[in-house]
Amino acid sequence: MNRVVHPKFREMEPAIAQCIADFDTRGEPLGEAVRNSIKIFGVDGMRINIKSFKKPGAVNSLIYRYIRKSKARRSYEYANMLLEKGFGTPQPMAFFEDSGLFGLGESYYVSEQLAADLMFRELTINPGYPDREQIIVQYTQFAFELHEAGIEFIDNTSGNTLIRKEAGGYRFYLVDLNRMNFHGAMPFEKRMENLAKLTTQPDILQVMAREYARLAGIGEHMVHRTLVRMANAFLESFERRRRIKRRLKFWKK
């Protein structure tokens, strides 16, 4: 099995490898396994997060073996890039790939388990969450800095940003990193499209639009109008894809 272990964790490599070997029989499941499976393991007094990616089909298996980097490897590399640029994500530890002549098989991304206070999703379902507006404002500042750095977090949905209350405010950590783009300069439309994946809730969009417009030095009305339009378009696209998947599952049965 091909593996890359972060220099900070070389001494833990045998223990991490054993966790991966025992992945099916050990570990504490984190959430419901839909496509991929995540488990928490205790190693040398640390809690580590191991994400097992679903084995790709025959064609994608060859693509990930010979043409494109695996999701596990991209997750590891993108996490390191984010940290190097000063953005939050759980500490990457390693990635493992079971690959051979006929393609990629199992693959795993290993990171330190982060103790978060909430996900951004909590702000969308609990309007009375303490410091809610302050957190949204600070998140918007975080997102603006990402965009200024040319970083497009493609899976920027409400479950993929972890939030911790720390000295001086709140800190944000991105997870599920295997799809990211790095731009020289990020156009306004692309920025709004990226933000719009978080929610369609009017009050959250209003706060984000106001703060983003202030940071960018542009009109709040234009930012808000574009953000609302793209949020609604994203939701419609998501619902359409979900309906198609349901129909396909029905016909398969």
Salt bridges, closest charged atoms under 4 A:
GLU13 OE2 - ARG3 NH1 3.31
ASP22 OD2 - ARG26 NH1 3.25
GLU28 OE1 - ARG47 NH1 3.53
GLU77 OE1 - LYS69 NZ 2.73
GLU77 OE2 - ARG73 NE 2.84
ASP131 OD2 - LYS165 NZ 3.91
GLU133 OE2 - ARG210 NH2 3.20
GLU148 OE2 - ARG191 NH2 2.79
GLU152 OE1 - HIS183 NE2 2.76
GLU152 OE2 - LYS190 NZ 3.91
ASP155 OD1 - ARG179 NH2 2.65
GLU166 OE2 - ARG164 NE 3.68
ASP176 OD1 - LYS51 NZ 3.01
GLU189 OE1 - ARG229 NH2 3.74
GLU193 OE1 - LYS190 NZ 3.67
ASP203 OD2 - ARG132 NH1 2.64
GLU211 OE2 - ARG214 NH2 2.60
GLU239 OE1 - ARG242 NH2 2.88
